[in-house]
Each structure stands twice: as structure tokens, then as C-alpha cells.
Amino acid sequence: MPLSEQEQRLLEEMERSLYQNDSDFVARVTRRQGRPTYTTIAVGVLGALAGVAVVVVGLVIRQPLLGILGFVIMLAGVLFALRPGMRAPKAKPGRTPKSGRPSGPKSSSGGSFMDRMNERWDKRNEQGQ
């Protein structure tokens, strides 16, 4: 189910607040969730193919230990190919305002982010009743 325009604006405001107020947390989390690079995928696939080749050779010469070793090599190659990249993400423009203030509209009270969210929640509940 797609988000409504109001929900999208609210989500964007929450993201801006998170980027502004908790930049250390954002840096740690986004660094761990990087995408695999083409190099790691290529090396991992080559490792997996080498593992398959070792398994086949182990079957042909009837050496179970060689087959197990090939399986371990294949598994290591796949895991290496799927591991997340560790490079820092590029900063997205417009995420952190230069003035140090949120760029979104402020409520009349000027309170904290959670206060504004609570006010919105209360207004929404009053309108629904």
C-alpha cells in the first residue's frame, strides 16, 4: 500500500531530523548496510566456481575430503560475494541544512520533534472524533 502525501512528508521530516540530530548513529548504520561491489561479487563467484570444480574433482577421484573442501571453498565464495560493502555512503544533497535548523515547516510551539509529532497526533485524533 503506497504512502499518502502527508505520510511521505512526515517520513521525510523524520529522516531530516534523524540525519540532523543523530548523525553518528546514521553513519554507523548506513556503513554496515552498504551494497556489495562488483569486485567482491566477481571474486566471490570465481571462488564459488572454483569450489564446484574441486567438488567435481573430488567426486571423480573418489576423495570425500576433497569434496568437503570444495564445498567449503564454494560456500566461502558465495558468502564473500554476498557480504555488504564497507565503504562510506555518499552524502545526499539537501539532507542536512547548512544553518543547523530543520528546513521543514515548524509548528507554532517550536518544541522538539517529538512534541510536534504528539501535537499532530492529537490534532488528527480530534478531527476523527
C-alpha positions as a Markdown table, in Angstrom:
| # | Residue | x | y | z |
|---|---|---|---|---|
| 1 | Met | 0.0 | 0.0 | 0.0 |
| 2 | Pro | 1.6 | 3.3 | -1.0 |
| 3 | Leu | 2.0 | 6.1 | 1.5 |
| 4 | Ser | -0.2 | 9.2 | 1.2 |
| 5 | Glu | 1.4 | 12.6 | 0.5 |
| 6 | Gln | 1.0 | 13.6 | 4.2 |
| 7 | Glu | 2.7 | 10.3 | 5.3 |
| 8 | Gln | 5.5 | 10.8 | 2.8 |
| 9 | Arg | 6.1 | 14.4 | 4.1 |
| 10 | Leu | 6.1 | 13.1 | 7.7 |
| 11 | Leu | 8.6 | 10.4 | 6.8 |
| 12 | Glu | 10.8 | 12.9 | 5.1 |
| 13 | Glu | 10.7 | 15.2 | 8.1 |
| 14 | Met | 11.6 | 12.3 | 10.4 |
| 15 | Glu | 14.5 | 11.4 | 8.2 |
| 16 | Arg | 15.8 | 15.0 | 8.2 |
| 17 | Ser | 15.5 | 15.1 | 12.0 |
| 18 | Leu | 17.4 | 11.8 | 12.3 |
| 19 | Tyr | 20.1 | 12.9 | 10.0 |
| 20 | Gln | 20.5 | 16.2 | 11.8 |
| 21 | Asn | 20.2 | 15.0 | 15.4 |
| 22 | Asp | 21.8 | 11.6 | 15.3 |
| 23 | Ser | 24.4 | 11.7 | 12.6 |
| 24 | Asp | 26.8 | 9.3 | 14.4 |
| 25 | Phe | 24.1 | 6.6 | 14.5 |
| 26 | Val | 23.2 | 7.2 | 10.9 |
| 27 | Ala | 26.8 | 6.9 | 9.8 |
| 28 | Arg | 27.2 | 3.6 | 11.7 |
| 29 | Val | 24.1 | 2.0 | 10.4 |
| 30 | Thr | 24.4 | 3.1 | 6.8 |
| 31 | Arg | 28.1 | 2.0 | 6.7 |
| 32 | Arg | 27.1 | -1.6 | 7.6 |
| 33 | Gln | 24.3 | -1.7 | 5.1 |
| 34 | Gly | 26.4 | -1.0 | 2.0 |
| 35 | Arg | 25.8 | -2.8 | -1.3 |
| 36 | Pro | 28.3 | -5.4 | -2.5 |
| 37 | Thr | 30.7 | -4.1 | -5.0 |
| 38 | Tyr | 31.3 | -5.6 | -8.4 |
| 39 | Thr | 34.7 | -6.7 | -7.4 |
| 40 | Thr | 33.5 | -8.6 | -4.4 |
| 41 | Ile | 30.8 | -10.2 | -6.4 |
| 42 | Ala | 33.2 | -11.3 | -9.2 |
| 43 | Val | 35.8 | -12.7 | -6.7 |
| 44 | Gly | 33.0 | -14.5 | -4.8 |
| 45 | Val | 31.6 | -16.0 | -8.0 |
| 46 | Leu | 35.0 | -17.1 | -9.1 |
| 47 | Gly | 35.6 | -18.7 | -5.7 |
| 48 | Ala | 32.3 | -20.5 | -5.8 |
| 49 | Leu | 33.1 | -21.8 | -9.3 |
| 50 | Ala | 36.5 | -23.0 | -8.0 |
| 51 | Gly | 34.7 | -24.7 | -5.2 |
| 52 | Val | 32.4 | -26.5 | -7.6 |
| 53 | Ala | 35.4 | -27.6 | -9.7 |
| 54 | Val | 37.1 | -29.0 | -6.5 |
| 55 | Val | 33.9 | -30.9 | -5.6 |
| 56 | Val | 33.7 | -32.4 | -9.1 |
| 57 | Val | 37.3 | -33.4 | -9.0 |
| 58 | Gly | 36.8 | -34.9 | -5.5 |
| 59 | Leu | 33.9 | -37.0 | -6.9 |
| 60 | Val | 35.8 | -38.1 | -9.9 |
| 61 | Ile | 38.8 | -39.3 | -8.0 |
| 62 | Arg | 36.6 | -40.6 | -5.1 |
| 63 | Gln | 38.1 | -38.5 | -2.4 |
| 64 | Pro | 35.4 | -37.3 | 0.1 |
| 65 | Leu | 37.7 | -35.0 | 1.9 |
| 66 | Leu | 38.4 | -33.1 | -1.3 |
| 67 | Gly | 34.7 | -32.9 | -2.0 |
| 68 | Ile | 34.1 | -31.4 | 1.5 |
| 69 | Leu | 37.0 | -29.0 | 0.9 |
| 70 | Gly | 35.4 | -27.9 | -2.4 |
| 71 | Phe | 32.1 | -27.3 | -0.7 |
| 72 | Val | 33.8 | -25.1 | 1.9 |
| 73 | Ile | 35.5 | -23.2 | -0.8 |
| 74 | Met | 32.2 | -22.8 | -2.7 |
| 75 | Leu | 30.4 | -21.6 | 0.5 |
| 76 | Ala | 33.1 | -19.1 | 1.3 |
| 77 | Gly | 32.9 | -17.7 | -2.3 |
| 78 | Val | 29.2 | -17.2 | -2.1 |
| 79 | Leu | 29.4 | -15.6 | 1.3 |
| 80 | Phe | 32.2 | -13.3 | 0.1 |
| 81 | Ala | 30.1 | -12.3 | -2.9 |
| 82 | Leu | 27.1 | -11.5 | -0.7 |
| 83 | Arg | 28.8 | -9.6 | 2.0 |
| 84 | Pro | 27.9 | -5.9 | 2.2 |
| 85 | Gly | 30.4 | -3.3 | 1.1 |
| 86 | Met | 32.1 | -1.3 | 3.8 |
| 87 | Arg | 32.7 | 2.0 | 2.0 |
| 88 | Ala | 31.1 | 5.1 | 3.4 |
| 89 | Pro | 27.9 | 6.2 | 1.6 |
| 90 | Lys | 28.0 | 9.5 | -0.3 |
| 91 | Ala | 26.2 | 12.3 | 1.3 |
| 92 | Lys | 22.9 | 13.1 | -0.2 |
| 93 | Pro | 22.4 | 16.7 | -1.1 |
| 94 | Gly | 19.7 | 18.6 | 0.9 |
| 95 | Arg | 19.8 | 16.1 | 3.8 |
| 96 | Thr | 21.4 | 18.4 | 6.4 |
| 97 | Pro | 20.7 | 22.1 | 6.2 |
| 98 | Lys | 23.7 | 24.5 | 6.5 |
| 99 | Ser | 22.1 | 26.7 | 9.1 |
| 100 | Gly | 21.7 | 23.8 | 11.6 |
| 101 | Arg | 17.9 | 24.2 | 11.6 |
| 102 | Pro | 15.4 | 21.8 | 10.1 |
| 103 | Ser | 14.3 | 23.0 | 6.7 |
| 104 | Gly | 10.7 | 21.8 | 7.1 |
| 105 | Pro | 7.8 | 23.8 | 8.4 |
| 106 | Lys | 7.8 | 24.4 | 12.2 |
| 107 | Ser | 4.8 | 24.2 | 14.4 |
| 108 | Ser | 3.8 | 27.3 | 16.3 |
| 109 | Ser | 5.1 | 26.0 | 19.6 |
| 110 | Gly | 8.7 | 25.5 | 18.3 |
| 111 | Gly | 9.2 | 22.5 | 20.6 |
| 112 | Ser | 11.2 | 19.3 | 19.9 |
| 113 | Phe | 10.5 | 16.9 | 17.1 |
| 114 | Met | 8.6 | 14.6 | 19.4 |
| 115 | Asp | 6.4 | 17.4 | 20.8 |
| 116 | Arg | 5.5 | 18.4 | 17.2 |
| 117 | Met | 4.6 | 14.7 | 16.4 |
| 118 | Asn | 2.5 | 14.5 | 19.6 |
| 119 | Glu | 0.7 | 17.7 | 18.6 |
| 120 | Arg | 0.0 | 16.3 | 15.1 |
| 121 | Trp | -1.3 | 13.1 | 16.6 |
| 122 | Asp | -3.6 | 14.9 | 19.0 |
| 123 | Lys | -5.0 | 17.1 | 16.1 |
| 124 | Arg | -5.5 | 14.0 | 14.0 |
| 125 | Asn | -7.4 | 12.3 | 16.8 |
| 126 | Glu | -9.6 | 15.4 | 17.4 |
| 127 | Gln | -10.5 | 15.6 | 13.7 |
| 128 | Gly | -11.5 | 12.0 | 13.6 |
| 129 | Gln | -13.9 | 12.3 | 16.6 |
